[in-house]
Amino acid sequence: MSEDRPIGSSIPAQVHSVGDEVPPQPTIGALFSHNRDFVIQGGNFTNINYPSKPPNFREIPMGDLILSHEIPGASDSMLIVRRHNRKLPNYVRRIYSAEIVGLQSPMTARVIEGPGAEEQWRKEIALYSNLRNPYVLQLYGIGHSGGVHALVFHDDLVPWRRFRDQYPDPSHFSRVYFYACLETQLRSGRQYISSISDGELSSANYTVWIRLSKGVLHMELKPPESKATILGLLTSDYPYDHGPSSFSSFLTPPQTSVIMNSLSLDLHLSICSWHLGGYDWFTVPTNLPIQLGSIYHVPTRQLDVAFQIAVLPAVQPSEYGWCQENPYAQHYSRWITEDKDNGISILDNGWIRVDSGSVWDRYCHETHIAWSKAQEAWLAQAAHIFSVLDIHLNLDQYVFSPAFRCCVDLVGSLENLPTGYLLLCPEGTFTVDRRGHYTIPDCPAYWSLDPSGAARLMAEEASKLGFPDLQLELKTAGACWSEDLYTAVCQFYAAKGYGPEGLDVARELGYPIFELACTKQELHAHLQAFGLHEESDEDHFKDADEQDAEEVVSTWSWKRMVRSLRSKMRLAKITPRKQMGKENAFGQCSSN
């Protein structure tokens, strides 16, 4: 599975994002290990040989630098989590839209203040002076006065998510085009960084901006400030039919037919599955048999009323391990590796030991489907499953489960704890059987006074000694998509010459076929219990030739839309690309 998939706690992705992108894996070793100028440690670029006098850039008098406004959500905010890591810097970095007296072009200024600010400022100058690429931030000039230090970058930059939220055309294929541009340009920028270093750049090591005047992506080589802003690559292979020139600028989306012709089946499915759906974590009640890789009807936020309709066969799990989080600053989390300077050790038996003086508020262990195309596989055959089970209402209530999460919350004050250790269970103790059933160990975490962890403290005893209570919570990820998204997928199939309700696309892409987990009658009995009976629309159905496609999209149900497409293909015996009409905007389930 690609480390950049926007899944898990980092998303939406997220819904990847998704969302949590797939959560970025820990940086192991140094990205620039054989480059004497650069290393990456703990997600931060470090320049070893920075000069005492900055070279080759304009020195801007601070009186000529006008800061217009701070860019929301793009500045460092480390104060709330600094107590968790002795290595965190004391300086603060903020970023502003800016102007320079005498220049008409807008600029963006990174301002660094506080103890250690000058050293960090010189490191960043040296870093960007050695990087010249259209998709990496381009330094214009520098300035400093007293304890305030600034780096000024070309153009007015905005975070990529804000640019996306204000995108002028909300139609489906324009949004797909937006993400295809992101993929193209991000891939180019990452390949450039990799070409001058010794490793693949992780999504934990950069922040993505959009340069407004050009509609081009820029990478800032610093970790993203929010899980929601992490942006990784969707695939390991170059996924386009017609190359990067088809997706060169965000500002000028081409006609829908051009976009559709430029998209491959798998790229369209990847963008839809990871960027254009909703993603959340659901609390799993005790002993509820949730299966990894299943599709559930979830009419409420409560999983105890979920009803399984289909399952992906032979699911293979992949453990992501433990991460530590602060619930009050969710932008700051990290995957656990051995870090003795911060009180983390991995014992010979695989258990993770955390010194009581270094514990965080929450620890989460994640297990995902190992196969990275599971969500695409569902979207490729959702219309078929819906047709077989006669589902045509409330499509956003059908949720795919791609991951499980076991969270240990430390309830109580973390200040002035007694000397002791928090023990977290090793890899392999969380199990998923062949059918996807998830099992947690009897004791995934406990307190001990013994450095070896051999003497386990019972919960009551640990509480009396002053250790926080350990509260266990099991969650499953849930990805869903709107009715309009499912409709657009069917449109795309028809434009490519595939039947909207068949399995041809899934077979073409080599996806395994989902197995039904219920009958039509069983599902309808479940729906009736919630007053969601699928009423027949036969009386309202009109032949597809009596209405144009745009009216079908705007007024008919998803089921009638599928019938319309199928009828048009049968009668015309041609690919109905020119008949697709105007695309829909996204519904409630589309959270990205």
NORKAMO-V466226 format. One line per field, one symbol per residue. psi: psi as a letter, one per 20 degrees, with the letter a starting at -180 (. if undefined). A space follows every 10 residues. Layout:
psi=???
This chain:
psi=ppijpmrbii a.gp...icn qpppqqppap hlhjpihqrp pkjppppgmq qhppqjqpop phiiooogqp oqjjqqnihh jhiioiiqqi rppqpqprqp piqhpqrppo ppqrpjgggh ghghghghij ooqhjqpopg rqqqocjppq ppqproqqqh hhgghjphoj qghhhggghh gggghggggh hgghhjajrp pqiijqpprp oghilqqppp mqqqiqhiip orqhriqojq hkrhhhmhph hmpaqghggg hiprghgghg gghhhkrqpr ppppqpjpmp ppjqpqpnia ipiijqpphr qpqlppqopi aqqpqoiimi iorqpprpnh hkkpqorhji qpppqhijqr hqpppqprph pijghhhghh jghgghghjl pjqlhiiopp niqqpopopo orqjqlqrpa qpppqrqiip qpahjjpppq rhniqrqqip hijhoppqgg ghghijqqqo ppppqqqppr qrhhghghgh ggghhijqph jajggghhjk qqpqpqjrrg ggghgghhhj kkpnqqkhhi pqqhiiqrhg hghhhrrggh gggggggghg ghkrplgijh bprqrqahin i.
